[in-house]
Amino acid sequence: MNYTLMAYAICLILALAILAQPQTMMITLREESLEKTSALDYWLVVNALAYAYDKPNPEEAFTSFLSNELQALDPRIVEVPSVTIEVLTIKQNHLEAIVSFNHTWGVHKVRILLRAIIIEKSSSYDPQRNLVIVKAKLQILSDKPILISFKALTGELLSVRGYADQVYEVEVGIPPNAQARLLIMDFRGLRLMVVL
């Protein structure tokens, strides 16, 4: 018997047996950590609030910025969720957004808050410097503990003292007949403007 012919027959039988098997599809599973997804959702909302703050139509700017950022995500790298904006407040001294991100595994709600409340305020005239010294005690409400910086938009920032519960005492020197305006910025890039 011819061994070469026998080897060809065995190879042909093996090839036919492999082809006769049902075809299976390979499914690639992607694993994402909850922390990564939560952080991405959080920063999408923070960036949209920071962008929309000083725009003429802030609600529309927030919505369009968030939509554009979601469209820029690569679905091969991260899951692109759909969003529902539940609460949106963009005012000079109050930023707040509650956004639901609808992922395949469930709903993740993100709440961002930055708000300045004037607790007490007083003013006195300093004739030596020809300045009105405005003292104000402010409480900064936020969704998490944050680092705050202050800048006087009108006049000169004289002092800032920090207390517990994110309460700050601020002194601003302004020319007579002027109005003290204070810019409050946090480490996330969010800003508030407070008229004292």
Disulfide bonds with the S-S distance in Angstrom:
none
